[in-house]
Amino acid sequence: MTREELIKLPKIELHCHLDGSLSREFIEKRLGRTVREEELSVSDDCKSLSEYLEKFEIPGECLRDAEGLEGAGYDILRTMSKDNVIYAEIRFAPLLHTSEKFNTKQVIEALLHGLERGKQDFDVDYNVIVCAMRHQSLEESYAMIRDAYTFLGKGVCAADLAGAEAIYPMSDFMELFEKVKEMGMPFTLHAGECGEVKNILDSVEAGAGRIGHGIAMRNHGEVEKLIKERGIGVEMCPISNLQTKAVASSSEYPLREFLDAGILATINTDNRTVSNTSMTKELEFIQRIYGIRDEEVLLLMRNAAKVAFAENEKKERMLKLYEEL
Ligand SMILES: [Zn+2]
């Protein structure tokens, strides 16, 4: 597909962080000052994950009240509409935005208002994934997910675990997600991004419907087989993964390996602004670097429709769309 054809292709995005994907225009408006591009985005020679994480400081300042979160929801769907995204699962960590006067439910409601307004104006369908952060207490995370559960099917579709995987392994969170499973809240888990393959195995055991990144499965055929057999989706974010050094070089990136293993791999941006990317750019990148063919681009989109946390009827509709292309 040419660049023009890739732009036009209807896309599904399942792994996109709100704070890392705010437009510079929105951030400048919120802060009332100009912001340099290098304050928000990493360059191609990003050295490490910590350099990457620094870029979340400024956007965080824009998300401290209802107006900021509502505006952010509207802004991200505007950005996605230019990229021809038809359905997106947008994730954020509610507890990073709460304060004495602004509780979890109010935080989620504010974002949902903005997203709903954006959906009407830009015709991009959405769901929200709430992220528990690894550094936060298990009690706080559980309470947050319980609050989020009241929005399940009304804008919220799932939970997630994000943050410093190398410091806090998945084994610390087994009980938390046991309770989340009992609650009936679906979840995806960041695993095998900058941590070991054990985190992926623990995530499968915990009952994750999807895995974020999953890079550590590389060269572990038996884990790949398990992921395939369980029908667990893998949310890959190629440009981000190379920037954060989740893999040392592009030749080590396991996209082709995962596709060959029959895994339900999907392509995502992770952080549109921090990584200076879009779905179109990601698809262009994997075509160029990994020789991904047109039918594989469509397969990646069908995979996303299959493993989305949307209602079945919506998933069927999306699947049909790609079968007709
Ligand atoms: Zn992520």
py3Dmol code that shows the C-alpha trace and the ligand (Angstrom):
import py3Dmol

protein = """\
ATOM      1  CA  MET A   1       0.000   0.000   0.000  1.00  0.00           C
ATOM      2  CA  THR A   2       1.197   3.486  -0.780  1.00  0.00           C
ATOM      3  CA  ARG A   3       1.311   6.149   1.908  1.00  0.00           C
ATOM      4  CA  GLU A   4      -1.990   7.544   0.611  1.00  0.00           C
ATOM      5  CA  GLU A   5      -3.614   4.115   0.790  1.00  0.00           C
ATOM      6  CA  LEU A   6      -2.301   3.591   4.313  1.00  0.00           C
ATOM      7  CA  ILE A   7      -3.709   6.957   5.397  1.00  0.00           C
ATOM      8  CA  LYS A   8      -7.114   6.044   3.941  1.00  0.00           C
ATOM      9  CA  LEU A   9      -7.192   2.553   5.483  1.00  0.00           C
ATOM     10  CA  PRO A  10      -9.719   2.401   8.354  1.00  0.00           C
ATOM     11  CA  LYS A  11      -7.710   1.554  11.468  1.00  0.00           C
ATOM     12  CA  ILE A  12      -8.214   0.059  14.896  1.00  0.00           C
ATOM     13  CA  GLU A  13      -5.926   1.086  17.723  1.00  0.00           C
ATOM     14  CA  LEU A  14      -5.887  -0.799  21.029  1.00  0.00           C
ATOM     15  CA  HIS A  15      -2.822   0.517  22.863  1.00  0.00           C
ATOM     16  CA  CYS A  16      -2.648   4.289  23.131  1.00  0.00           C
ATOM     17  CA  HIS A  17      -1.913   6.271  26.290  1.00  0.00           C
ATOM     18  CA  LEU A  18      -3.866   9.500  26.678  1.00  0.00           C
ATOM     19  CA  ASP A  19      -1.119  11.554  28.339  1.00  0.00           C
ATOM     20  CA  GLY A  20       1.514  10.558  25.785  1.00  0.00           C
ATOM     21  CA  SER A  21      -0.753  11.376  22.868  1.00  0.00           C
ATOM     22  CA  LEU A  22      -1.971  14.946  23.458  1.00  0.00           C
ATOM     23  CA  SER A  23      -1.401  17.338  20.572  1.00  0.00           C
ATOM     24  CA  ARG A  24       1.103  20.149  21.071  1.00  0.00           C
ATOM     25  CA  GLU A  25      -1.642  22.569  20.092  1.00  0.00           C
ATOM     26  CA  PHE A  26      -3.843  21.338  22.953  1.00  0.00           C
ATOM     27  CA  ILE A  27      -0.978  21.395  25.465  1.00  0.00           C
ATOM     28  CA  GLU A  28       0.019  24.954  24.539  1.00  0.00           C
ATOM     29  CA  LYS A  29      -3.568  26.123  24.819  1.00  0.00           C
ATOM     30  CA  ARG A  30      -3.985  24.517  28.236  1.00  0.00           C
ATOM     31  CA  LEU A  31      -0.710  25.838  29.601  1.00  0.00           C
ATOM     32  CA  GLY A  32      -0.981  29.247  27.968  1.00  0.00           C
ATOM     33  CA  ARG A  33       2.594  29.122  26.689  1.00  0.00           C
ATOM     34  CA  THR A  34       4.554  27.741  23.798  1.00  0.00           C
ATOM     35  CA  VAL A  35       6.216  24.360  24.194  1.00  0.00           C
ATOM     36  CA  ARG A  36       9.131  23.116  22.094  1.00  0.00           C
ATOM     37  CA  GLU A  37       8.701  19.867  20.221  1.00  0.00           C
ATOM     38  CA  GLU A  38      11.675  18.309  22.022  1.00  0.00           C
ATOM     39  CA  GLU A  39       9.953  18.897  25.362  1.00  0.00           C
ATOM     40  CA  LEU A  40       7.147  16.549  24.255  1.00  0.00           C
ATOM     41  CA  SER A  41       8.703  14.040  21.877  1.00  0.00           C
ATOM     42  CA  VAL A  42      11.823  11.894  21.887  1.00  0.00           C
ATOM     43  CA  SER A  43      14.184  12.040  18.932  1.00  0.00           C
ATOM     44  CA  ASP A  44      15.253   9.016  16.893  1.00  0.00           C
ATOM     45  CA  ASP A  45      18.316   8.583  19.080  1.00  0.00           C
ATOM     46  CA  CYS A  46      16.353   8.278  22.333  1.00  0.00           C
ATOM     47  CA  LYS A  47      18.787   6.609  24.727  1.00  0.00           C
ATOM     48  CA  SER A  48      16.575   4.925  27.280  1.00  0.00           C
ATOM     49  CA  LEU A  49      13.197   4.391  28.889  1.00  0.00           C
ATOM     50  CA  SER A  50      13.934   7.098  31.473  1.00  0.00           C
ATOM     51  CA  GLU A  51      14.570   9.668  28.743  1.00  0.00           C
ATOM     52  CA  TYR A  52      11.268   8.561  27.204  1.00  0.00           C
ATOM     53  CA  LEU A  53       9.358   8.905  30.494  1.00  0.00           C
ATOM     54  CA  GLU A  54      10.567  12.494  31.012  1.00  0.00           C
ATOM     55  CA  LYS A  55       8.302  13.548  28.147  1.00  0.00           C
ATOM     56  CA  PHE A  56       5.188  12.786  30.192  1.00  0.00           C
ATOM     57  CA  GLU A  57       5.810  15.584  32.697  1.00  0.00           C
ATOM     58  CA  ILE A  58       4.400  18.488  30.698  1.00  0.00           C
ATOM     59  CA  PRO A  59       1.260  16.692  29.444  1.00  0.00           C
ATOM     60  CA  GLY A  60       0.573  15.636  33.039  1.00  0.00           C
ATOM     61  CA  GLU A  61       0.204  19.312  33.961  1.00  0.00           C
ATOM     62  CA  CYS A  62      -2.710  19.578  31.506  1.00  0.00           C
ATOM     63  CA  LEU A  63      -4.755  16.812  33.129  1.00  0.00           C
ATOM     64  CA  ARG A  64      -5.322  18.052  36.647  1.00  0.00           C
ATOM     65  CA  ASP A  65      -8.976  19.058  36.404  1.00  0.00           C
ATOM     66  CA  ALA A  66     -12.210  18.180  34.632  1.00  0.00           C
ATOM     67  CA  GLU A  67     -11.676  20.775  31.928  1.00  0.00           C
ATOM     68  CA  GLY A  68      -8.236  19.347  31.122  1.00  0.00           C
ATOM     69  CA  LEU A  69      -9.413  15.746  30.957  1.00  0.00           C
ATOM     70  CA  GLU A  70     -12.472  16.572  28.926  1.00  0.00           C
ATOM     71  CA  GLY A  71     -10.387  18.611  26.496  1.00  0.00           C
ATOM     72  CA  ALA A  72      -7.844  15.794  26.266  1.00  0.00           C
ATOM     73  CA  GLY A  73     -10.538  13.247  25.356  1.00  0.00           C
ATOM     74  CA  TYR A  74     -11.766  15.517  22.591  1.00  0.00           C
ATOM     75  CA  ASP A  75      -8.220  16.256  21.417  1.00  0.00           C
ATOM     76  CA  ILE A  76      -7.113  12.637  21.105  1.00  0.00           C
ATOM     77  CA  LEU A  77     -10.113  11.649  18.976  1.00  0.00           C
ATOM     78  CA  ARG A  78      -9.479  14.660  16.747  1.00  0.00           C
ATOM     79  CA  THR A  79      -5.897  13.459  16.250  1.00  0.00           C
ATOM     80  CA  MET A  80      -7.063   9.899  15.597  1.00  0.00           C
ATOM     81  CA  SER A  81      -9.654  10.998  13.047  1.00  0.00           C
ATOM     82  CA  LYS A  82      -6.894  12.540  10.905  1.00  0.00           C
ATOM     83  CA  ASP A  83      -5.237   9.098  10.995  1.00  0.00           C
ATOM     84  CA  ASN A  84      -8.524   7.415   9.960  1.00  0.00           C
ATOM     85  CA  VAL A  85      -8.888   5.450  13.181  1.00  0.00           C
ATOM     86  CA  ILE A  86     -12.431   4.081  13.357  1.00  0.00           C
ATOM     87  CA  TYR A  87     -12.221   2.490  16.813  1.00  0.00           C
ATOM     88  CA  ALA A  88      -9.757   3.175  19.615  1.00  0.00           C
ATOM     89  CA  GLU A  89      -9.183   1.892  23.112  1.00  0.00           C
ATOM     90  CA  ILE A  90      -7.602   4.785  24.957  1.00  0.00           C
ATOM     91  CA  ARG A  91      -5.878   4.133  28.251  1.00  0.00           C
ATOM     92  CA  PHE A  92      -5.050   6.349  31.174  1.00  0.00           C
ATOM     93  CA  ALA A  93      -4.274   6.049  34.873  1.00  0.00           C
ATOM     94  CA  PRO A  94      -7.112   7.758  36.794  1.00  0.00           C
ATOM     95  CA  LEU A  95      -5.098   7.925  40.037  1.00  0.00           C
ATOM     96  CA  LEU A  96      -2.508  10.187  38.390  1.00  0.00           C
ATOM     97  CA  HIS A  97      -5.219  12.817  38.000  1.00  0.00           C
ATOM     98  CA  THR A  98      -7.171  12.665  41.257  1.00  0.00           C
ATOM     99  CA  SER A  99      -6.942  15.262  44.021  1.00  0.00           C
ATOM    100  CA  GLU A 100      -8.851  16.089  47.189  1.00  0.00           C
ATOM    101  CA  LYS A 101     -11.586  17.735  45.151  1.00  0.00           C
ATOM    102  CA  PHE A 102     -11.479  15.403  42.160  1.00  0.00           C
ATOM    103  CA  ASN A 103     -12.126  11.714  42.780  1.00  0.00           C
ATOM    104  CA  THR A 104     -11.696   8.672  40.519  1.00  0.00           C
ATOM    105  CA  LYS A 105     -15.282   8.637  39.269  1.00  0.00           C
ATOM    106  CA  GLN A 106     -15.168  12.349  38.474  1.00  0.00           C
ATOM    107  CA  VAL A 107     -11.856  11.884  36.649  1.00  0.00           C
ATOM    108  CA  ILE A 108     -13.296   9.085  34.492  1.00  0.00           C
ATOM    109  CA  GLU A 109     -16.519  10.992  33.872  1.00  0.00           C
ATOM    110  CA  ALA A 110     -14.625  14.076  32.698  1.00  0.00           C
ATOM    111  CA  LEU A 111     -12.612  12.062  30.173  1.00  0.00           C
ATOM    112  CA  LEU A 112     -15.736  10.254  28.955  1.00  0.00           C
ATOM    113  CA  HIS A 113     -17.504  13.578  28.360  1.00  0.00           C
ATOM    114  CA  GLY A 114     -14.684  14.764  26.125  1.00  0.00           C
ATOM    115  CA  LEU A 115     -14.489  11.464  24.273  1.00  0.00           C
ATOM    116  CA  GLU A 116     -18.232  11.417  23.690  1.00  0.00           C
ATOM    117  CA  ARG A 117     -18.103  14.945  22.282  1.00  0.00           C
ATOM    118  CA  GLY A 118     -15.166  13.909  20.097  1.00  0.00           C
ATOM    119  CA  LYS A 119     -17.013  10.832  18.867  1.00  0.00           C
ATOM    120  CA  GLN A 120     -19.929  12.994  17.744  1.00  0.00           C
ATOM    121  CA  ASP A 121     -17.693  15.506  15.950  1.00  0.00           C
ATOM    122  CA  PHE A 122     -15.070  13.179  14.457  1.00  0.00           C
ATOM    123  CA  ASP A 123     -16.886   9.861  14.121  1.00  0.00           C
ATOM    124  CA  VAL A 124     -14.220   7.832  15.956  1.00  0.00           C
ATOM    125  CA  ASP A 125     -15.637   5.144  18.229  1.00  0.00           C
ATOM    126  CA  TYR A 126     -13.845   4.582  21.537  1.00  0.00           C
ATOM    127  CA  ASN A 127     -13.561   2.731  24.811  1.00  0.00           C
ATOM    128  CA  VAL A 128     -11.416   3.530  27.833  1.00  0.00           C
ATOM    129  CA  ILE A 129      -8.942   1.230  29.587  1.00  0.00           C
ATOM    130  CA  VAL A 130      -8.055   2.237  33.139  1.00  0.00           C
ATOM    131  CA  CYS A 131      -4.437   1.627  34.125  1.00  0.00           C
ATOM    132  CA  ALA A 132      -3.344   0.659  37.611  1.00  0.00           C
ATOM    133  CA  MET A 133       0.225   1.919  38.065  1.00  0.00           C
ATOM    134  CA  ARG A 134       2.803  -0.495  39.396  1.00  0.00           C
ATOM    135  CA  HIS A 135       4.185   2.001  41.917  1.00  0.00           C
ATOM    136  CA  GLN A 136       0.786   2.682  43.488  1.00  0.00           C
ATOM    137  CA  SER A 137      -0.531   0.673  46.406  1.00  0.00           C
ATOM    138  CA  LEU A 138      -2.603  -2.445  45.701  1.00  0.00           C
ATOM    139  CA  GLU A 139      -5.430  -1.081  47.854  1.00  0.00           C
ATOM    140  CA  GLU A 140      -5.623   2.173  45.909  1.00  0.00           C
ATOM    141  CA  SER A 141      -5.456   0.339  42.591  1.00  0.00           C
ATOM    142  CA  TYR A 142      -8.208  -2.056  43.600  1.00  0.00           C
ATOM    143  CA  ALA A 143     -10.441   0.794  44.755  1.00  0.00           C
ATOM    144  CA  MET A 144      -9.805   2.620  41.475  1.00  0.00           C
ATOM    145  CA  ILE A 145     -10.720  -0.428  39.375  1.00  0.00           C
ATOM    146  CA  ARG A 146     -13.865  -0.939  41.461  1.00  0.00           C
ATOM    147  CA  ASP A 147     -14.895   2.639  40.742  1.00  0.00           C
ATOM    148  CA  ALA A 148     -14.075   2.181  37.061  1.00  0.00           C
ATOM    149  CA  TYR A 149     -16.155  -0.997  36.991  1.00  0.00           C
ATOM    150  CA  THR A 150     -19.293   1.107  37.474  1.00  0.00           C
ATOM    151  CA  PHE A 151     -18.590   2.499  33.967  1.00  0.00           C
ATOM    152  CA  LEU A 152     -18.030  -0.924  32.355  1.00  0.00           C
ATOM    153  CA  GLY A 153     -19.993  -1.053  29.106  1.00  0.00           C
ATOM    154  CA  LYS A 154     -20.632   2.679  29.423  1.00  0.00           C
ATOM    155  CA  GLY A 155     -17.361   3.934  28.008  1.00  0.00           C
ATOM    156  CA  VAL A 156     -14.930   1.821  30.028  1.00  0.00           C
ATOM    157  CA  CYS A 157     -14.030  -1.598  28.632  1.00  0.00           C
ATOM    158  CA  ALA A 158     -11.088  -2.950  30.651  1.00  0.00           C
ATOM    159  CA  ALA A 159      -8.263  -2.467  33.157  1.00  0.00           C
ATOM    160  CA  ASP A 160      -4.494  -2.542  32.650  1.00  0.00           C
ATOM    161  CA  LEU A 161      -1.282  -2.562  34.647  1.00  0.00           C
ATOM    162  CA  ALA A 162       1.353  -0.025  33.590  1.00  0.00           C
ATOM    163  CA  GLY A 163       4.568   1.474  34.944  1.00  0.00           C
ATOM    164  CA  ALA A 164       8.050   0.259  35.801  1.00  0.00           C
ATOM    165  CA  GLU A 165       7.924  -3.434  34.919  1.00  0.00           C
ATOM    166  CA  ALA A 166      11.611  -4.053  35.644  1.00  0.00           C
ATOM    167  CA  ILE A 167      11.170  -2.922  39.277  1.00  0.00           C
ATOM    168  CA  TYR A 168       7.718  -4.358  40.019  1.00  0.00           C
ATOM    169  CA  PRO A 169       7.207  -7.849  38.532  1.00  0.00           C
ATOM    170  CA  MET A 170       3.782  -9.234  37.659  1.00  0.00           C
ATOM    171  CA  SER A 171       4.029 -11.714  40.544  1.00  0.00           C
ATOM    172  CA  ASP A 172       3.338  -8.790  42.936  1.00  0.00           C
ATOM    173  CA  PHE A 173      -0.042  -8.224  41.293  1.00  0.00           C
ATOM    174  CA  MET A 174      -1.512 -11.714  41.012  1.00  0.00           C
ATOM    175  CA  GLU A 175      -3.953 -11.243  43.884  1.00  0.00           C
ATOM    176  CA  LEU A 176      -5.092  -7.853  42.630  1.00  0.00           C
ATOM    177  CA  PHE A 177      -5.958  -9.240  39.201  1.00  0.00           C
ATOM    178  CA  GLU A 178      -7.534 -12.330  40.730  1.00  0.00           C
ATOM    179  CA  LYS A 179     -10.012  -9.916  42.303  1.00  0.00           C
ATOM    180  CA  VAL A 180     -10.395  -7.941  39.078  1.00  0.00           C
ATOM    181  CA  LYS A 181     -11.226 -11.182  37.283  1.00  0.00           C
ATOM    182  CA  GLU A 182     -13.808 -12.089  39.903  1.00  0.00           C
ATOM    183  CA  MET A 183     -15.329  -8.645  39.489  1.00  0.00           C
ATOM    184  CA  GLY A 184     -15.893  -9.385  35.797  1.00  0.00           C
ATOM    185  CA  MET A 185     -13.631  -6.616  34.533  1.00  0.00           C
ATOM    186  CA  PRO A 186     -11.603  -7.697  31.456  1.00  0.00           C
ATOM    187  CA  PHE A 187      -7.942  -6.704  31.423  1.00  0.00           C
ATOM    188  CA  THR A 188      -4.793  -6.361  29.365  1.00  0.00           C
ATOM    189  CA  LEU A 189      -1.402  -6.190  31.090  1.00  0.00           C
ATOM    190  CA  HIS A 190       1.872  -4.518  30.112  1.00  0.00           C
ATOM    191  CA  ALA A 191       4.278  -7.454  30.202  1.00  0.00           C
ATOM    192  CA  GLY A 192       7.552  -8.337  28.566  1.00  0.00           C
ATOM    193  CA  GLU A 193       8.211  -4.751  27.499  1.00  0.00           C
ATOM    194  CA  CYS A 194      11.235  -4.099  29.693  1.00  0.00           C
ATOM    195  CA  GLY A 195      10.827  -7.134  31.956  1.00  0.00           C
ATOM    196  CA  GLU A 196      11.232 -10.882  31.751  1.00  0.00           C
ATOM    197  CA  VAL A 197       9.196 -13.526  29.971  1.00  0.00           C
ATOM    198  CA  LYS A 198       7.983 -14.695  33.411  1.00  0.00           C
ATOM    199  CA  ASN A 199       5.835 -11.560  33.551  1.00  0.00           C
ATOM    200  CA  ILE A 200       4.062 -12.737  30.399  1.00  0.00           C
ATOM    201  CA  LEU A 201       3.469 -16.225  31.825  1.00  0.00           C
ATOM    202  CA  ASP A 202       2.135 -14.719  35.061  1.00  0.00           C
ATOM    203  CA  SER A 203      -0.153 -12.439  33.049  1.00  0.00           C
ATOM    204  CA  VAL A 204      -1.575 -15.438  31.206  1.00  0.00           C
ATOM    205  CA  GLU A 205      -2.116 -17.207  34.513  1.00  0.00           C
ATOM    206  CA  ALA A 206      -3.836 -14.122  35.920  1.00  0.00           C
ATOM    207  CA  GLY A 207      -6.307 -14.275  33.033  1.00  0.00           C
ATOM    208  CA  ALA A 208      -5.225 -11.386  30.809  1.00  0.00           C
ATOM    209  CA  GLY A 209      -7.217 -11.080  27.597  1.00  0.00           C
ATOM    210  CA  ARG A 210      -4.327  -9.261  25.989  1.00  0.00           C
ATOM    211  CA  ILE A 211      -0.656  -8.530  26.610  1.00  0.00           C
ATOM    212  CA  GLY A 212       0.892  -5.103  26.094  1.00  0.00           C
ATOM    213  CA  HIS A 213       4.132  -5.432  24.060  1.00  0.00           C
ATOM    214  CA  GLY A 214       5.125  -9.020  24.942  1.00  0.00           C
ATOM    215  CA  ILE A 215       8.587  -8.550  23.423  1.00  0.00           C
ATOM    216  CA  ALA A 216      10.230 -10.875  25.988  1.00  0.00           C
ATOM    217  CA  MET A 217       8.459 -13.848  24.342  1.00  0.00           C
ATOM    218  CA  ARG A 218      10.965 -13.546  21.510  1.00  0.00           C
ATOM    219  CA  ASN A 219      12.761 -16.875  20.984  1.00  0.00           C
ATOM    220  CA  HIS A 220      10.431 -18.596  23.493  1.00  0.00           C
ATOM    221  CA  GLY A 221       8.448 -20.808  21.147  1.00  0.00           C
ATOM    222  CA  GLU A 222       6.572 -22.552  23.940  1.00  0.00           C
ATOM    223  CA  VAL A 223       5.273 -19.244  25.348  1.00  0.00           C
ATOM    224  CA  GLU A 224       4.303 -18.088  21.873  1.00  0.00           C
ATOM    225  CA  LYS A 225       2.389 -21.339  21.401  1.00  0.00           C
ATOM    226  CA  LEU A 226       0.536 -20.803  24.690  1.00  0.00           C
ATOM    227  CA  ILE A 227      -0.409 -17.233  23.727  1.00  0.00           C
ATOM    228  CA  LYS A 228      -1.646 -18.450  20.358  1.00  0.00           C
ATOM    229  CA  GLU A 229      -3.658 -21.322  21.840  1.00  0.00           C
ATOM    230  CA  ARG A 230      -5.332 -19.092  24.399  1.00  0.00           C
ATOM    231  CA  GLY A 231      -6.236 -16.531  21.723  1.00  0.00           C
ATOM    232  CA  ILE A 232      -4.534 -13.779  23.713  1.00  0.00           C
ATOM    233  CA  GLY A 233      -3.980 -10.582  21.733  1.00  0.00           C
ATOM    234  CA  VAL A 234      -0.535  -8.974  21.709  1.00  0.00           C
ATOM    235  CA  GLU A 235      -0.406  -5.194  21.433  1.00  0.00           C
ATOM    236  CA  MET A 236       2.814  -4.336  19.639  1.00  0.00           C
ATOM    237  CA  CYS A 237       4.087  -0.763  19.428  1.00  0.00           C
ATOM    238  CA  PRO A 238       7.108  -0.944  17.099  1.00  0.00           C
ATOM    239  CA  ILE A 239       8.362   2.650  17.084  1.00  0.00           C
ATOM    240  CA  SER A 240       7.951   3.095  20.839  1.00  0.00           C
ATOM    241  CA  ASN A 241       9.613  -0.273  21.534  1.00  0.00           C
ATOM    242  CA  LEU A 242      12.665   0.749  19.523  1.00  0.00           C
ATOM    243  CA  GLN A 243      12.855   4.161  21.198  1.00  0.00           C
ATOM    244  CA  THR A 244      12.666   2.775  24.737  1.00  0.00           C
ATOM    245  CA  LYS A 245      15.201   0.074  23.854  1.00  0.00           C
ATOM    246  CA  ALA A 246      12.763  -2.764  24.596  1.00  0.00           C
ATOM    247  CA  VAL A 247      14.761  -4.335  21.770  1.00  0.00           C
ATOM    248  CA  ALA A 248      18.353  -3.397  21.012  1.00  0.00           C
ATOM    249  CA  SER A 249      17.827  -2.950  17.285  1.00  0.00           C
ATOM    250  CA  SER A 250      15.099  -3.144  14.667  1.00  0.00           C
ATOM    251  CA  SER A 251      16.423  -6.513  13.447  1.00  0.00           C
ATOM    252  CA  GLU A 252      15.607  -8.032  16.856  1.00  0.00           C
ATOM    253  CA  TYR A 253      12.006  -6.899  16.798  1.00  0.00           C
ATOM    254  CA  PRO A 254       9.780 -10.018  16.865  1.00  0.00           C
ATOM    255  CA  LEU A 255       6.821  -8.868  14.735  1.00  0.00           C
ATOM    256  CA  ARG A 256       7.568 -11.322  11.923  1.00  0.00           C
ATOM    257  CA  GLU A 257       8.295 -14.068  14.476  1.00  0.00           C
ATOM    258  CA  PHE A 258       4.952 -13.501  16.252  1.00  0.00           C
ATOM    259  CA  LEU A 259       2.997 -13.464  12.979  1.00  0.00           C
ATOM    260  CA  ASP A 260       4.695 -16.671  11.853  1.00  0.00           C
ATOM    261  CA  ALA A 261       3.766 -18.251  15.210  1.00  0.00           C
ATOM    262  CA  GLY A 262       0.110 -17.468  14.496  1.00  0.00           C
ATOM    263  CA  ILE A 263      -0.206 -15.025  17.397  1.00  0.00           C
ATOM    264  CA  LEU A 264      -3.018 -12.451  17.306  1.00  0.00           C
ATOM    265  CA  ALA A 265      -0.570  -9.548  17.034  1.00  0.00           C
ATOM    266  CA  THR A 266      -1.804  -5.981  16.609  1.00  0.00           C
ATOM    267  CA  ILE A 267      -0.033  -2.725  15.739  1.00  0.00           C
ATOM    268  CA  ASN A 268      -0.413   0.362  17.906  1.00  0.00           C
ATOM    269  CA  THR A 269       1.225   3.730  18.586  1.00  0.00           C
ATOM    270  CA  ASP A 270       1.638   3.555  22.413  1.00  0.00           C
ATOM    271  CA  ASN A 271       2.198   7.320  22.646  1.00  0.00           C
ATOM    272  CA  ARG A 272       1.445   9.395  19.576  1.00  0.00           C
ATOM    273  CA  THR A 273       3.139  12.574  20.756  1.00  0.00           C
ATOM    274  CA  VAL A 274       6.006  11.211  22.867  1.00  0.00           C
ATOM    275  CA  SER A 275       6.946   8.764  20.078  1.00  0.00           C
ATOM    276  CA  ASN A 276       6.062  11.267  17.337  1.00  0.00           C
ATOM    277  CA  THR A 277       4.022   8.624  15.544  1.00  0.00           C
ATOM    278  CA  SER A 278       0.620   7.672  14.139  1.00  0.00           C
ATOM    279  CA  MET A 279      -0.971   4.418  13.001  1.00  0.00           C
ATOM    280  CA  THR A 280      -0.115   5.366   9.425  1.00  0.00           C
ATOM    281  CA  LYS A 281       3.555   5.851  10.368  1.00  0.00           C
ATOM    282  CA  GLU A 282       3.675   2.541  12.242  1.00  0.00           C
ATOM    283  CA  LEU A 283       2.227   0.663   9.274  1.00  0.00           C
ATOM    284  CA  GLU A 284       4.592   2.401   6.865  1.00  0.00           C
ATOM    285  CA  PHE A 285       7.459   1.493   9.175  1.00  0.00           C
ATOM    286  CA  ILE A 286       6.642  -2.226   9.384  1.00  0.00           C
ATOM    287  CA  GLN A 287       6.133  -2.402   5.619  1.00  0.00           C
ATOM    288  CA  ARG A 288       9.533  -0.856   5.026  1.00  0.00           C
ATOM    289  CA  ILE A 289      11.562  -2.585   7.747  1.00  0.00           C
ATOM    290  CA  TYR A 290       9.888  -5.991   8.040  1.00  0.00           C
ATOM    291  CA  GLY A 291       8.452  -6.406   4.563  1.00  0.00           C
ATOM    292  CA  ILE A 292       4.915  -6.666   5.930  1.00  0.00           C
ATOM    293  CA  ARG A 293       2.658  -7.284   2.941  1.00  0.00           C
ATOM    294  CA  ASP A 294      -0.740  -5.736   2.217  1.00  0.00           C
ATOM    295  CA  GLU A 295      -2.653  -8.848   3.255  1.00  0.00           C
ATOM    296  CA  GLU A 296      -0.688  -8.862   6.520  1.00  0.00           C
ATOM    297  CA  VAL A 297      -1.638  -5.239   7.199  1.00  0.00           C
ATOM    298  CA  LEU A 298      -5.261  -6.338   6.862  1.00  0.00           C
ATOM    299  CA  LEU A 299      -4.584  -9.378   9.055  1.00  0.00           C
ATOM    300  CA  LEU A 300      -3.172  -7.089  11.782  1.00  0.00           C
ATOM    301  CA  MET A 301      -6.366  -5.011  11.623  1.00  0.00           C
ATOM    302  CA  ARG A 302      -8.587  -8.109  11.729  1.00  0.00           C
ATOM    303  CA  ASN A 303      -6.582  -9.325  14.730  1.00  0.00           C
ATOM    304  CA  ALA A 304      -7.306  -6.010  16.449  1.00  0.00           C
ATOM    305  CA  ALA A 305     -11.031  -6.383  15.737  1.00  0.00           C
ATOM    306  CA  LYS A 306     -10.930  -9.913  17.179  1.00  0.00           C
ATOM    307  CA  VAL A 307      -9.162  -9.040  20.418  1.00  0.00           C
ATOM    308  CA  ALA A 308     -10.801  -5.649  21.030  1.00  0.00           C
ATOM    309  CA  PHE A 309     -12.688  -5.304  24.319  1.00  0.00           C
ATOM    310  CA  ALA A 310     -15.742  -4.045  22.421  1.00  0.00           C
ATOM    311  CA  GLU A 311     -19.206  -5.609  22.269  1.00  0.00           C
ATOM    312  CA  ASN A 312     -19.423  -8.603  19.932  1.00  0.00           C
ATOM    313  CA  GLU A 313     -21.712  -6.851  17.503  1.00  0.00           C
ATOM    314  CA  LYS A 314     -19.218  -4.014  17.050  1.00  0.00           C
ATOM    315  CA  LYS A 315     -16.352  -6.474  16.604  1.00  0.00           C
ATOM    316  CA  GLU A 316     -18.280  -8.397  13.944  1.00  0.00           C
ATOM    317  CA  ARG A 317     -18.970  -5.178  12.074  1.00  0.00           C
ATOM    318  CA  MET A 318     -15.274  -4.246  12.079  1.00  0.00           C
ATOM    319  CA  LEU A 319     -14.219  -7.726  10.981  1.00  0.00           C
ATOM    320  CA  LYS A 320     -16.659  -7.581   8.091  1.00  0.00           C
ATOM    321  CA  LEU A 321     -15.274  -4.237   7.038  1.00  0.00           C
ATOM    322  CA  TYR A 322     -11.776  -5.695   6.596  1.00  0.00           C
ATOM    323  CA  GLU A 323     -13.050  -8.767   4.839  1.00  0.00           C
ATOM    324  CA  GLU A 324     -14.701  -6.536   2.268  1.00  0.00           C
ATOM    325  CA  LEU A 325     -11.584  -4.414   1.625  1.00  0.00           C
TER     326      LEU A 325
END
"""
ligand_1 = """\
1
ZN
Zn 1.895 1.222 27.013
"""
view = py3Dmol.view(width=600, height=400)
view.addModel(protein, "pdb")
view.setStyle({"model": 0}, {"cartoon": {"style": "trace"}})
view.addModel(ligand_1, "xyz")
view.setStyle({"model": 1}, {"stick": {}})
view.zoomTo()
view.show()
